Amino acid sequence: MLIGIDVGTTAVKAALFDERGHAVRRFGETYTTSRPAPGHVEQDPKQWMDLVLKALIELSRDVSVKAIGLCSQVNTHVFVDERGHALRPAMTWQDTRCAADAATLDSKINSDDKIHWWGAPLPIDASHMVARMAFVARTDPETWARTRYVLAPKDFCIAALTDEVVADPMTNFGILDQSLDLIESIIALVPGAKERLPRITPFTTIAGRIRSGLPCAGVPVVTSAMDAWSGLFGAGVSQEGQGLYLSGTSEILGIISHERHPTPGVIAFATCEGLTLHAGPTQSGGASAHWVAKLLGHDVSDIFALAERADISHVPLFLPHLEGERAPLWDADAKGSFTGLTSATGPAELARAVLEGVAYSARLVFDRLRESGGRSADLIHHSGGGSRSDLWCQIRSDVLGKAIKRTAMSDAGVLGAALMAGVGVGLFNSLSEATKDFVIFDKVFEPNAAMSARHQARYDAYQLAYEQLKPLNRQFTHS
């Protein structure tokens, strides 16, 4: 048996898998996210760990566990002391309070260096590790002085489970170059930053064993990866030309291509496990659906049935920039909006507009990924909580003009973490082999030509609306 755990944006999800890749037991519980001030989006790392331990207790009951893997949200950071205790709430990837520090750091780096390091002229944004370090060093010097490590959620949990502090290269891609070496000139921008970095090891390296007194004591834990790479394996993406669409709180889009064409706004990861992943995360996917559900007084599960009843001739245009936007715009000042409201617009039309707007934000990323990788995706593997709606899957297929192949296991990150654990203890020869043997699909969605034509016009309007509203949004943010 293998256990995979995903410390996500809203919940800890986990599953126990048998040797055929079937989820024998599942676990999922949410934790709180606080927003104490504009731009501040925080979580309590203790809640992550409490739920990880609860998951291990429930999943390991009366079975022998061979290995454990953890993945997590990326660009969420927790500052810990020598004993691994959190010194302050974790700043999540949605937190934009470090934007000014990020801009200052970014101004010191030229575009050519970024392309050399990362394969694309990516900005240092508010969620970058060095921006977080600079912010804490400037605003909370006492905490910075006590900080021993700055860790991602999964690495915080691995340290608590095993007393070993490690991290993987992809979670820390912002401070590593294409050869997976530390970018010394970036680290040097924040005095003391290098001393606070964890040791970097490959995904399938055994980080340590669970310490005595905890559930699954003695079981090996592998270093594993960030959510995008774990989800990549859990969605069965292992070949050139395959596309990835993970739909959770945000959307994570990707394509596998050995070509590299530096493209603003998206990430061309260093080649890892024989795969070159071009990817980009948006800021708001499932989070937009939850927002409109709350706005309309519904549970999020009701939104899809509501959207089914929409009169598409009265559906407004929605920009899902409720917390700014990440890829490919990287615009912390971006704002959400509805455009084209009329007296005929009702709750069903608003719900449908949100689903469509999220799909347009994904297409914007895929368009940049096509430039970065020099090709379109042949077929897009789709997973995540947002993939459970047939309506949303069909909208995405129509917007993208591509076939979408949905996984039977919605928690691709959980499965991917388990697969990495299996490779780490020798159950599989490689991650490529594991994905082919373990990942199961349940449905393929083909694009509807007429709906694709409708969405093309609306997608063009989506891009125009963002550009037209940009100066207004910036003025609104800074007034």
N, C-alpha and C positions, 0 to 999 in steps of 0.2 A: 504493500500500500504506500501511496505517496500523498503528501498534503501540500496543497498550494494555497497561499494566502495573498490577498490584495488589500493593502492599506490605501483605500481610495479617497476621493475627495469628500464623500459623504458617509462612507461606511467601511467596515472591515468585512470583506467577503472571503470565504474559504470553502474548500471542498476536499474530501477524501476520495482518491481515485484508485480503482483496481488496476490490474495489469493490462486490461484492455482499453483503458482510458475512460471508463464509465464512472460518473460521479456517484459514489455509494452513499455518501452523506454530504450535506451542505450546511453552511452557516452564513448568516448575514445579520448584522446589527449596525444601526446608524450611530453617529456621534454628533455632537453639536459643533457648529461653526459660529463664531461670534464676529460681529462687525461693530466694534466699540466707537469707531470714528470713521469719517469718510475715507475711503481707500484702505482701511485696516480690515483684514480678513484673517482671523486667527483660529487655531485649534489647540486643544490641550493634549500634548503627547501622552500623558498618562492614560487618557481615554483610548488611544490607539492600543497601548500595551495591555490594558485591561481586557479589551475585546480579543486581542490576539491570544492571550492566555485562555480566555473562555472558549475560543474556537478550538484550541488544541485539546482542551479537556473534553469537549463534546465530540470531536471528530475521532479521537484516538481511543475511545471507550471500547475495550474488549478486542482490540486489533493490534497487530504489530506494524508499526510505521517504519518504513525503510529510510525515508529522507524527507526534508521539508524545504520548500522554497518560498520566498516572499518577494513580491513586487510592490510598488507604491506610486502614488502621485509624484510628479517630478516638479522641480523648482518650488518645492515647499521645504523650508529649512527650520531646523531646531538647533539652538545653541546650548551645548551641554558642558558640564564641568568635568573634572578628573574622574568622578565616579559615574559619569554617564547620566547624571540627573539634569533635566531640562531647567534652564535658568530663566526662561521667559516663554510665553506662548509661542507656538510655531507660526511663522508667517507663511501662509499658503501661496500657491501660484497665482491666485486671484488678487493678492495684496499689491497695491500700487503705491504705497507710501514712500518707496525708495526711488521713485521716478527721477527726482532731482539729482540724487547721488548717481544714478545710472547715467543720466545725460552728461554729467561732469566726467565720469569715467570714459564714456563712449567718445567724447570729444578728443580724448588723448590717443585714440587708435585710428589708423587710417584704413580705408576700404581694402587696399591691397593686402595688408596684413591679415585682415579678417578672411579674405578669400584663401590666403595661404594656410591659415589655421583651420578654418571650418568648411572650406569649399564654397562659401557664400558670404556676402557682406552683411551678416546678421548684426543687429544692434545689441549692445549691452542694455537690457531693459530692466524694469523694476523687479523682475523675478530672478535675475541673474545672481549667482552666489556672491560674486564680489560686490555687487550693489548692496546686497543684504549686509555683508560684512562692513562695508563703508558706512552704511546707515547706523548700525549698532555701535560701531567704534566712535562715530561722531555724536550720537544722541544719548548713548547709554554706556559711557566709558567704563563704569564699574563692572557691568555685565561682560563687556568685551575683555576686560582684564581677567575675569574668572573663566572665560570660555576656553575649553580645551579642544573641542571639535565642533564643526558645523556639519550637521548630518541631515540626510534625507529621511523621510519617515521609516522606510524599510530598514535602513542602516541603524537608526535609533533602536528599532525593535530587535534587530539581530544582536546588537551590543547588549541589550537588556537580557536576551535569552542565553547568550553564549559568553559574555564578557570579552568578546572580540570586536574590535572596531575596524570594519572594512567597508569599501564601497566599490561599485562597478564603474567601468569607464563611460558607459552611455548615460547613466544618471548624472555624471559629472562632465558631459561633453563640452560645456561652456568654458571649462578651464583646461581642456586637453586639445591637442591638435590632431591632424589627420593620421599621425603616427602613434596616437594615444600617449604622447608625452605631455607633461605639464607645460603650459604656456607661461614661462617664467615672467615675461614682461607684463602680462595681465595680473598675475598674482602679486607682483611687486607694486601695483598701484595702491594696494592696501597694506600698509606696514603690519606685519604679524600674521598675515593671512596664511602663508605657507605652513607655518607651524600648527595651524588649526585644521589642516586638511586630513581626512582619513586615508589609510592605505588603500590603493586601487588594486583589485584583483579581477580576473575574468568571471563571467556569469556563473559557470559551473564549478568553480573552485569551492571546496568545502571551507566555509568561513570558520566553523567551529561546531561544537556539539552542545546541545542544550544542557545547561548546568543542573546539578543535583538540586532536588526540591521543587522543580518545575514540571509541569506535564510534558511527557515525551522526553524525559531526562536521558541524555546519552545519544539521542538521535542526531545525525548530522544535519546541519543547515547550510545550504549553499548561498553564495553571495547574491545570485539572481540579478534582476535588472529593473530599470524603470518601467512604468506601465506600458509605454508604446512598444518597447522591444519584447516585453513579456506577452503583450497582446498580439504582437506580430506572430510569435510562435503558436500561441493559443488559438489564433485564427487560421492556422494552417498555411501561412505565407512563407514559402521557402524557395521560390523560383523566380528567375528573371522575368520581369514584365507583370508580375502579380501586384495588385493594388490592395491597400488596407484601409478599412473604414471602421474605426472604433468609436462607438457612440455612448458616452457616459455623461458626466456633468458637463464636460466639453467634448468636442469632436477631435479625434486624432486621425489624420489622413496620411497615407504613405504610398510609395511605389518603390519596387526593387528595380534598380538599373545600375549597371556598371559604369555608365557614362556620368560625367560631371560637367555641368555647365553652370557656373556661379550665378545664382538667381536671388535677388533681394527677397527677404521675407520668409524663406523656407530653409530647412536644415538639411545639408548633405552630410550624413553621419560618416565617420570613418568606417571603412570596411571591417565587419566583425562577423565571425562565424561564416565567412565566405559570402556575406550579403552586404550590398551597399544600399542602405535605406535613405531615401529622400522623404522627409516628413515635415509636417507642420501641425501644431495644435491650435485650435480656436480657443476663445475664452468662454463661450457659452453655447452648449448644445442642449443636453437634458435639463440644464439649469434654466433655460428659457421656457421649456415646457412646464417645469415646476412653478416658475414665476407666473405664467399666464393662468395656470390652474388656480393658484392662490388668488390672483386678481379676479377671476370669475367665480370664485367660491366653490370650486370643484376639487376632487382628488385628481392627481395627475393621471391616474388610470382612466378617468372619464374623458380626458381631453381628446383622445383619439376617436372615440365614438362621436363626440361632439363635432370634431373637425370633418368627419365623414358626411355630416348633414349640411355642410356649408354650401352656399350658392357661390360657385367659383367666380361668377361675374361680379361679385361684390366683395371679394377677398382683397384687403389692402396689402400693401408692401410693408414688410417688417425687417428692420435692421436689428439683429440680436446682440447689439453691443452694450449689454446691460452693465458690464463691469469693464468697459474698454474692449479692446480687441488685441489678440495675439496674432498668430500667422494669418495671412501674410502681411498684415498692415502694421502690426506692432505699434498701436496707437492707444495710449492710456487715456487720451482725452475723448475717444469715440463714445458716442451715446446711443442707446436704443431708441427706436422711433417707429411709429406707424405712419405711413403715407398713403393717401388715397381713401381716407375714411369718408363715408357718406351716411345718410340717415338709414340706409338699407343694411349697413354693417351691424351684425349682431355677434353674440358670443361665439357661435359656430365659425363665423368668418374670421374672427380674431384668432381663434385656436388654430385654424388652418393656416393663417398668415404666419404664425410663429413656426409651425412645422416647415413651411416653405422657406422662410427666411433663414433658418438654420441650414437647410440644404443649400441655399445660395452661398452662404459663408463657406461651406465645405467645397463647393465647386470653385470658388475663388482660390482656395488652397490648391486643389487639384490642377487648376490651370497653371499655377506657378510650379508645381511639381513636374508637370509635363516639360516645362522649360528646363528645370534643373536636371532632370533625368534623361532629357532628349527623346522621350517617348511617352505615349499614353499607356495607361494600364489596360491590359488585355481583358482582365476580369477582376472585379473588386470583391475581396472577401470581407464580409460584414459581421460585426459582433458587438457586444455591449448591451446594456439595458435598453437603449433606444432602438435597438434592432428588433425588439420583440413585437413592435407594431407593424403589421403588414402594410397599413396605409403609409406610414412614414418610410418604410423600405421602398414602396412603389414611388412615392414622391422623390426620393433620392435617386432612384434609377432613372426616372423621367428627367430630373434636373441635370444629372451627370451625363445622360445619354449612353449609359453603360449597364451591362448586366451586373447584378449584385447577387452574390452567393452567400447565404446566411448560415452561420454556424448553429448547430443544435445546442451547444453549450454557450450561453450568453456571456458568461464571465470568462472571456478569453485570457485576461491577465492571470486569473486564478489557475487556469489550465496551463498556461505558459510557465508559471512559476513551478508547478509540479513537474513539468517536462524538464526544466533546467535541473531540478533536484534529481530526477531520474538519471540524467546524463552524468551528473556529479558523482553518483555512486555506482556508475557502470551498468545501469539497467538498459541504457540505449547507447549506441556508438556515437551518435551525434544528434544535435537538435533537428537537423534536416530530416533524419530518419524518424525521429520521434513524432514530428508534426505529421508526416505522411501516415504513420500507423495509428495515431491517436485522435486526430481531429475529425469530427463528424459534422456533416452539413444537413440541413433540413429543407431548404427551399431556395430556388433561384428566381429573381425578379428581373424581367426584361423590360426595357423602356418602351413606352407608348409614344409613337411618332407624333401624334396630334398634341399630346400633353407636353412633349419635349419642345415643340415649337412655341407653345404658350409660355413655357418657362424660360425659353431663350430671350424673349422680349422682356420678361420681368427681371431676368438676371441682368440684362443691360441696364434696366432702370435702377436696379439695386446698386450697381456700381456708380451710376450717376448721382443717386441720392446720397451716398456716402461722401462723394467729393463735394457736392453742393453744401452739405451740412457741416463739413469739417471746420470751416472758420467759425461758424456759429457755436459748435460744440466746444471749440477751444476757448472762445470768449466766455461761454457759460461756465466752463471749468475754472477759469482763472479770474473771474470777476469777483 
